[in-house]
């Protein structure tokens, strides 16, 4: 799936995966040696993450139920914990993705699937319409 900053009309991630199960959220990016430019991981029903055991820093967006950015964290180092209690989704992207897309607190994120459908609420659309493995 593709994540776009609708406020700035910029691309945040064009190869984003959706972690909507306990196992997918638990593993996250831990088994990766790096995250490529354009990649991302959108964690469903999540308000906190850690980078304990990760091998690289990441940029992070904490999103509310309507995909508004509550908090943007740039270059979260390894072995850190970050929690935003009001978030419903967390987007993990490579360092530099937030600067490249000019994404900041208050911006609106949109999810687009391969057929260019746009949603502002991933909870309704993503759980049933996002193809598995994308």
C-alpha positions in Angstrom: 0.0 0.0 0.0 1.0 3.6 -0.5 0.9 6.3 2.3 0.7 9.9 1.2 0.9 13.1 3.2 -2.4 14.7 2.0 -1.6 18.0 3.7 1.7 18.5 1.9 0.8 16.3 -1.2 4.0 14.2 -0.8 4.8 10.5 -0.7 5.6 9.1 2.8 5.9 5.4 1.8 5.2 3.7 -1.5 6.0 0.1 -0.3 4.2 0.0 3.1 3.3 -3.2 4.8 0.3 -3.5 7.3 1.0 -5.2 10.6 -2.5 -6.0 11.8 -1.9 -9.2 13.8 -0.2 -9.7 17.1 2.7 -11.6 15.5 3.3 -9.0 12.8 3.2 -6.2 15.3 5.5 -8.1 17.7 8.1 -8.9 15.1 7.8 -5.6 13.3 11.2 -4.6 11.8 13.3 -6.7 14.3 14.2 -9.3 11.8 15.5 -6.7 9.3 19.1 -5.6 8.7 17.8 -2.3 7.3 14.8 -0.6 5.8 15.0 0.6 2.2 13.9 4.0 0.9 10.2 4.0 0.3 9.5 1.1 2.6 7.3 1.4 5.7 5.5 -0.6 8.3 2.0 0.5 9.6 1.2 -1.0 13.0 -2.5 -1.3 13.7 -3.8 -0.8 17.3 -0.5 0.5 18.5 0.5 3.4 20.8 4.0 2.5 21.6 7.1 1.0 20.0 10.6 0.1 21.0 13.8 -0.3 19.0 15.5 -2.7 21.4 17.3 -5.3 19.3 17.0 -3.3 16.1 20.1 -2.6 14.0 19.2 0.8 12.6 17.3 4.0 13.6 13.9 4.8 12.1 11.6 7.7 11.6 8.2 7.2 13.3 4.7 8.7 13.0 2.1 8.3 15.7 -1.4 8.6 14.1 -4.9 8.9 15.5 -7.9 7.0 14.3 -8.4 9.4 11.4 -4.7 9.2 10.4 -3.7 12.6 11.6 -0.1 12.9 12.8 -0.1 13.2 16.6 3.7 13.1 16.9 6.5 12.8 14.4 9.8 11.4 15.7 12.8 11.7 13.5 15.8 9.3 13.7 14.6 7.3 16.7 17.9 5.6 17.8 18.2 1.9 18.6 17.4 0.7 22.2 14.8 3.3 22.8 11.1 3.2 23.8 8.5 5.7 22.5 4.9 5.9 23.6 2.0 8.2 22.6 -1.0 7.0 24.5 -3.6 8.6 22.1 -2.3 7.0 19.0 -4.1 4.2 17.2 -1.5 3.5 14.4 2.3 3.8 14.3 4.1 4.2 11.0 7.8 3.2 10.9 9.8 4.4 7.9 13.5 4.9 7.1 15.4 7.8 8.5 15.0 10.8 6.2 11.5 9.8 5.0 9.8 12.5 7.2 12.2 15.2 6.0 11.8 14.1 2.4 8.0 14.2 2.7 7.9 17.3 4.9 5.7 15.4 7.3 5.1 16.9 10.8 2.6 17.0 13.6 -0.9 17.7 12.5 -0.6 16.5 8.9 -3.2 14.2 7.4 -2.0 10.8 6.1 -3.9 8.9 3.4 -3.7 5.2 2.5 -3.9 4.3 -1.2 -4.0 0.8 -2.5 -2.8 -0.4 -5.9 -6.1 0.7 -7.5 -5.7 4.2 -6.0 -8.6 4.0 -3.6 -8.1 6.6 -0.9 -9.2 6.3 2.7 -8.8 8.6 5.7 -9.5 5.9 8.2 -7.5 2.8 7.9 -9.4 0.9 10.6 -12.5 0.6 8.4 -10.8 0.0 5.0 -7.4 -1.6 5.8 -8.5 -4.6 7.8 -10.6 -6.0 5.0 -9.4 -4.4 1.8 -5.6 -4.3 2.0 -4.2 -7.4 0.3 -2.2 -9.6 2.6 1.5 -9.4 2.1 1.4 -5.8 0.8 
